[in-house]
């Protein structure tokens, strides 16, 4: 067990408050574990709610956490399955019928679009940046035609891509993609 002398060095090295990045490095824990501790109040902090520099943690609270963690490690352990990657329901095994329903959904959603789309139009529909659409095309995940320095994607090729595992399996989905998935899940549930 470490003595409080080791932790008193922390108090001297850091100012009165520290950031989440400093905390997880000092405590030798992962970013995700650190976020769990802060969001669940296991380590007291000031939460600004911002996307960056969200937490302001007293150095004394971190020292108290380190001392208490040695005595009662089970208190600070995340719940079972916490580190497993969360998957959307669409990442389950899809049947041929499910894929057909998805295809019909996308055909209806793309009805107002022209038969051949540009990367900007696909970007607007999917919620991903134009650079992502260009990358899908360059990797041949999304079939396309390159004419006069421009990419053109027939609607049929886009629909093939939208029901492929390249698109379904994107781990960090855009807000638009998540909304499309919610609508598709409602269709799939109503069909079953």
N, C-alpha and C positions, 0 to 999 in steps of 0.2 A: 504494500500500500504506500502511495506517495504521501509525503508529509506536507503540511501546510506551507513549509518553507519553499517547496518547489512551486507552489501556486502563488506565493507572495512575489516570485519573480515575474509571473504573468501580470500582476497588478502594476509592477514597475515598468514592464515593457510596453504595455498598452495604455492608451488614455482611459478616461472614465467609461467611455462607450466604445463598442466595437461593432463591426458589420457581420452579416451572416457569413461572408467569405472568410473573414478572419476567424470566426468561431469554429467553422468546420475544420479549418486547418489546425487550429490550436487543440481541438478536442480529438483529432484523428478520427473523424466520422465522415460519412458521405454527405453530399449536398442534400440529398433526399431525406436522410435521417435528420439532418439539421433543420430542414424545413418542417418536418414532422414535429420535432421538439418545440419549435417556435410557434407554429400554428395551433398546437394543442395546449399551449400554456405550461408545458413542462419546464421551460426556461423562460422566465418573465422577460418581456421585451416591449418596446413601443412599436406598433405596427402602423405604418403610415398608409398602407393600402396601395402604394405605388407599385409599378412593375419593376423598377430598379431601385436599389437602395431602400428597400421596403422596411427592413428591420433595424432598430437601434437597440442594442443589447448592452446592459451594464456589465462591465468586466467582472464586478463582484458576483453577479448572477451566474456567469460562466464558471467562475471558481467554485461557487457553491454547487453547481451542477457536477463538475468534475469530482469533487469530494463525495457528494451523495451517490454518484454513479458507481463509485468503488464499493460503497456499502450496500447499495440496493440496485444492482444493474437491471433487474427484471422490471423495475418501475419505469425505466426509460426505453424499454424494448418496444419497437413498433409491432402492431398486431400481425398475426399470421397472414401470409399472402401479400403483405404490404409492398414488397419489392417486385412482385410479378407484374409484367407489362399488362396494362389494361387494354382490352381489345373491345372494339365495337361489336355489336351483334352481327354486323355484316361480315366480320372476319371468321365467322363460323363456316362450316361446310355448306356451300350453296348447291342446291340441286339444279337440274336443267330447267325445271319449272320456275325456280327463283330467278335464274338468269334471264329467262324469257320475260318475266314480269318486269325485271329491271330494264331490259331492252325496250319494252313498250313504254315504260315510264319516261325514259330518256327520249324516245321518239316523240312523245307528246310534248315534253318540255322544250325540245328543240324545233318544234313545228314552225315557230315564227322566224327562225334563223334561215339564211339561204342554204342552198344545197352544198355549196363549197364555202368553208369558213376560213378566216384569217387567224393568226395567232392572237390578235387582240380580242377577237370575238370569243375565242375559246377561253382566253384568260378571264373575260367578263363572266362567262357562263360557269366556269369551275371555281373562280375565286383565287386562282393561283396567278403568279406573275407571268408576264410574257416570257421571261427568261426560262421559267420552268417548262412552259409549253415548247419552246425551242429545244430545250434539253431532251424532252420526251421524243421530239421529232428526230433529233440528231442521233439518239440511241436506237432509233427505229422501233420504239415502243408504240408510238403513234405514227401510223403510216401517213405519208404526205407527198405532195408534189412541190418541187422547187423550181419555180418559173420566174425568170427575170429578177433574181435575187430576193424573191419572196416565197414564203411557205404558204401553201394552200392545202387545206385538209377537207376532203369530202365528208359530209355529215355521216355517212355510213361508216367511214373509218373512225370517226370520233366516237360513235356509239360503240363500235367494237372495242375501242380503248377504254371507254367508261365502264364496261362490264368485264374488263380484264383484271387479273390480279395485280398488274402494275399499278392500276388506279385504285382499286379497292384496298390494296395493302399499303397505301401511303401511310406512314406512321404519324406524321405531324400534318393533320388535315387542315385545310382552310375552313373558315367559318361557313362559306357557301357549300363546301363539300359535306360538312357535318349536317347542314340543313337538308341537303339532298338525301343524305343517308337516313335522316329521320323520316322524311316523306316516303322513301322506299320501304323502310321498316313497317310503316303504317299500311302500305299496300300489301306487303308480304303477310302481315298479321291478319288483315281483312280477307286475304285469299285462303288462309288455312282455317 
